[in-house]
């Protein structure tokens, strides 16, 4: 899942990016409001974490402009402004959640998991398709109730496919879910991840749609 972090404190942004990537997010970072508005309009992320105290424009203005192009994009405001009026203004402008600095990382991650659950097919903290079960909070995967060990990218790939059950995801779409801006991606990277993941999944669980991409179906038929 792709997350755009808009935060001008580079030390905080670096720490947040590391923690969010460890949680399974693909993180892109910007430190200015105008760039964030343009980035969202061109290619919207799955989630937006937005600081209000940006150097070039106030975060509430960023939020207003983001809502014009992406009215349903989940937005969590992350700011040092803790006044009731600030919270009300941000929520009324279109924020889905509001977290004041300083904050506990566990709380931020929990709030983001809540927002993320409303994006895909999952309505809870668990995604289960046939004998494969994926726990969103703990990042645990099991097949027939037996635990399966996945790398971070394998987990992210499986999560993307399971949350989009029945849809065919292209290689480019999967690359966007696994890699951030500027990361070098070899031409066969997704194919390698799919091959490794298939060895750990039931036979036929991940289907190749030749010339298009990959999908997981609700039933076991090919």
Buried (B, 14 or more C-beta within 10 A) or exposed (E): BBBBBBBBBEEBBEEBBEBBBEBBBBBBBBBBBBBBBBBBEEEBBBBBBBBBEBEEBEBBBBBEBBBEEBEEBBBBBBBEBEEEEBBEBBEEBBBBBBBBEEEEEEEBBEBBBBBBBEBBEBEEBBBEBBBBBBEBEEBBBBBEEEEBEBEEBBBBBBBBBBBBBEBBBBBEBBBBBBBBEEEEEEEEBBEEBBEBBBEBBBEEBBBBEEEEBBBBBEEEEE
